[in-house]
Amino acid sequence: MRADATTCMKTLAAIAAALILSACSGSRPLVTAPVPTGTGTGAPVSTPPSTPSTPTPAGFAGCVSTGATQTSFACMPAGRLLNGLTTWNGSTDQTLWVPGMRFPLKAGPAYLNSQVYRYKGGYDPNWLGPTGVKLGAQNDPGGVEQCDTRNYSYPWQDNFCEQRAGSVQGNLSCPGNSGHQGVDIRGRLCRTNDPANQVVAVSNGKIIAIEPHYTKVLSEDESTYFNFMHMHFASRPHTKAQLSASPGGIAVSRGAVLGNIGNIQQGTADGTITVPTTRHLHFEIRMPIVNPSTGNLENVPLPPYASLVEAYQRLQAGTP
């Protein structure tokens, strides 16, 4: 009886924490969904899900590309990373956490691959590219190397859980409980603030944060957060002043334009870049979830690779 009572109290505490977070954030957290298991060579981050994953839609067989440069869409398997700092892989989870979501760029082609370990990547001149050659500092004045055509070609390669030097990113969905919390996507053109690289909302919802280097959208059912990072500040049609005048958030519809791809890593309120990054969109899917290992409510980044592949295939087919 005592053990049952203890379990009951822990459950009530977790639910109470969820309700508190909901009241503070205006969101409706998920308190029953399982935390995905990191499936690389590191130690598992949690117990396997106790409930079935969202089923993969008919016709989606995952990605099986061998990695050769291709002109038509192809993709490497989920979790197969370019390893510059560690030897483990990423998460092979192919759950469609947001079934039917729209691809976060208005139009293709788009190229999902590492901003760090490919050509012109990394923040440190000693970091190595995929061939083991030092690539140099990330942002030279002309930005020529990051526009290497090999960065703008298929196949896609997952970079969720990728390890970054000097910045340990906690991530329960990854081996070792750390790694890149989203995925990086290059647009059609290697340019900053070009309308060919428009970023759009992936679902109906509301904008709840606008900062120099990111916009945060909460889904309509208030279960899921989407982070859109590095957009060009001046390209965003919504402003912090508008958000301040809309305490509940700024309503946006699925496919609504949020801005253009930029290269802001850190910046000031007027959009002045203080620290640049490569020209890309960093995209995250997050859900407040009770970690079954600890009973604590955590805002967990979820593996978005499968959802993005499926959404991109629909975009290419003209049914985004």
KOLDOZA-537515 format. One record per residue (C-alpha): x, z, y. Coordinates in steps of 0.1 Angstrom, whole numbers, plus 5000, padded with zeros to 4 digits. Example, Ala and Ser with C-alpha at 12.3 -4.5 7.8 and 13.67 -1.06 7.14 Angstrom:
BEGIN
512350784955/513750714989/
END
This chain:
BEGIN
500050005000/502850095024/504549755019/501249575024/500749775056/504149685069/503549315062/500249325080/501849495110/504549225111/501948945109/499949105137/503149145158/503848775154/500348675163/500548905194/503748745204/502148395201/499248505223/501648645249/503548325250/500348135253/499248345282/502548305300/503147935295/499647795294/500247665259/498647715226/501547775202/501447695166/501848015146/501447875111/503647565110/506847585090/510247555105/511847245092/514847305069/518247165079/519246935051/522846845058/525947005041/525647325060/523647625048/519847595049/518447735081/515147875066/513047885035/511447555025/508047485041/505247655023/502647395035/502847025029/504546815056/502546555076/502346255052/504345945059/502045655068/501745365043/504345105048/507045335063/509845355037/512445515060/515745355071/518145205046/520544995067/524144985056/525345005092/526444645099/525744525135/522444335135/520444155161/516944245146/515744595142/517344805115/518145175112/520445405093/518845685072/517746005090/520546265093/523446025089/525546115119/528845995134/530946305128/533646375154/533846745153/532446855119/531846705085/528246795080/525346555083/522146615102/518546675091/517046425067/513546545075/511246245078/508146435088/506046265114/505646575136/503546375161/501746105141/500745805162/502845905192/503845625216/507545525219/509045685250/510145355265/507545115279/509244815263/512044725239/514644655228/515945005227/518945145209/519045495194/522645595188/525345855198/526345885235/529346085225/531045935195/530445565203/532245355228/532745525262/531345855249/532246215253/533146455280/536746505268/539346235269/540646355235/537346305217/537446025191/535045735187/533745595154/536945425146/539145725153/540445595186/540445805217/537845675241/538845845273/536746025299/533045955298/532245805332/534745575347/533845435382/532745095369/530945225339/532144925319/532945075286/529645245280/528044905284/529944765254/527644535235/528244725204/526345015220/523344785226/522844655191/521144765159/521144955136/519845275150/521745585141/520345935142/522046185166/519746485163/521946775151/525046605164/527846855173/529146865209/532347015220/532147305245/528447335242/526847505212/523247415211/521147645190/518847445167/517047595137/516247245124/519947175118/522547275093/524447575106/521547655130/523147445158/523347085170/521946835195/518346935202/517046585208/517946215204/519645985228/518145635234/519745345253/517345115270/517144735273/519844725299/522944935307/521745005342/520645305362/517145305377/516144965364/512444895358/513344725325/514045075313/510845255321/510145595304/506545665295/504545965282/504245965244/500846125244/498046245267/498946575284/500246725316/503646745333/504547115336/508147085349/510046845371/513746915376/516646695388/517646615353/514446645332/510646625331/508646835306/505246725293/502846945274/500546765249/496746755256/496047005228/498847225242/500647245208/503747035216/506346995243/508146675251/511346675272/512546365289/516146405303/518546215325/515845995343/516745865377/515346125401/513945885427/512245665401/509745935391/506345875405/505546255404/507246515426/507846885425/505646915456/502746755437/503446985407/503447295430/500047185443/498747145407/499247485390/497747365358/500147075356/499846705365/497646515341/499246205325/497845965299/499645825269/501845535282/501945655318/505245585335/507345895341/510445725356/513445505347/516445575326/519245725347/522445915342/521746255357/523246545337/523146785366/521946725401/520446855433/516746865443/517146545463/518446355433/522146365442/524146355410/526646635407/527446575370/526746235355/526246135319/525945795302/522845575309/520345685284/517145885278/517446215259/514046285242/512946605225/509946725205/509447105205/506747335190/506447705194/506647815157/506948145139/510248145120/509248255085/512748415081/512448645110/508748655120/509748565156/508148305177/510648045187/510447715207/511947495180/513347145185/511946925157/513646625141/512146325160/513946035142/511145935118/508445955145/510545735168/511245475141/507545455133/506545445170/509145175177/507944955148/504444975163/505844885198/507544585183/504344485166/502444495199/500344795189/502145085207/
END
